[in-house]
Every structure is written in structure tokens, then in C-alpha cells.
């Protein structure tokens, strides 16, 4: 069983995880702003490059089989992406 001090450590760990997620989110957003040498593709561009239908690209994203970045409600892909097996 957890004591009250154990639960405060769990809360503290949750705050750390939340902070780490926020930092990762900020860094990805910054990467989208500064990224010049690596072209970012939209869903349509990624689908065309992979010779896939747009719904198939979304399916691969949902299955975590394709690397992506999300900014606001938009998905972006790095040029040179390929589906994971």
C-alpha cells in the first residue's frame, strides 16, 4: 500500500512527465518553425510521395507506423519517411 508520502511522489512524477511532454511539444513546434534543410510534407504530399491514398496515411499515423509531427491540428512528415514494418 502507498503512504501519503508515496502518493506525493507519484503526483510529482506525473508533473515531471507533463513537463517533459510540454518540452517535447515545444521543441517539435520549434523544429517546424526553423526547419529549412529537411522539408516537411503535408498529408497530401506524403500520400503522393508514398503512392498511398490519404486515408491510408492517416491509418498508418493512427497505428504509429509512420513518423509524424503534429502542430495544432495538422500533421507533418519529414521528407524521406517510410512506413515501419
LINPETA-V127317 format. One record per residue. N is the residue number from 0. RES is the residue in one small letter. D_LAST is the distance of its C-alpha to the last C-alpha in whole Angstrom. Layout:
# LINPETA-V127317
n: {N	N}
res: {RES	RES}
d_last: {D_LAST	D_LAST}
This chain:
# LINPETA-V127317
n: {0	1	2	3	4	5	6	7	8	9	10	11	12	13	14	15	16	17	18	19	20	21	22	23	24	25	26	27	28	29	30	31	32	33	34	35	36	37	38	39	40	41	42	43	44	45	46	47	48	49	50	51	52	53	54	55	56	57	58	59	60	61	62	63	64	65	66	67	68	69	70	71	72	73	74	75	76	77	78	79	80	81	82	83	84}
res: {x	x	x	x	x	x	x	x	x	x	x	x	x	x	x	x	x	x	x	x	x	x	x	x	x	x	x	x	x	x	x	x	x	x	x	x	x	x	x	x	x	x	x	x	x	x	x	x	x	x	x	x	x	x	x	x	x	x	x	x	x	x	x	x	x	x	x	x	x	x	x	x	x	x	x	x	x	x	x	x	x	x	x	x	x}
d_last: {42	41	44	45	44	41	40	41	38	36	37	37	33	32	34	32	29	30	32	28	26	29	29	25	26	29	27	24	27	29	26	26	30	30	27	29	27	23	23	22	21	22	20	22	21	17	17	19	18	14	17	16	18	19	18	15	14	16	14	11	13	14	11	11	7	9	12	16	19	22	25	28	26	24	21	20	17	18	18	16	13	9	6	4	0}
